[in-house]
């Protein structure tokens, strides 16, 4: 995680112009492990996303408890 901490200021500058907005599509964050308003997806969110552990199991469990049964994980990684 120190690698991410080393670029925190650089990342903050690079993401400073990100202006998120609310979406009609529900967004369940694996960073927060809850449904969140996409207007919260600012540079600080994406830093926390890199810095903190992925809470994928918590997210899936939370969605199952809410009655969801099909899931799509979105990523820029070509494997996904």
Buried (B, 14 or more C-beta within 10 A) or exposed (E): EEEBEEEEEEBEEEBEEEEBEEEEEEBBBBBBBBEBEBEEBEBEBBBEBBBEEEBEEBBBEBBEEEEEEEEEEEEEEEEE
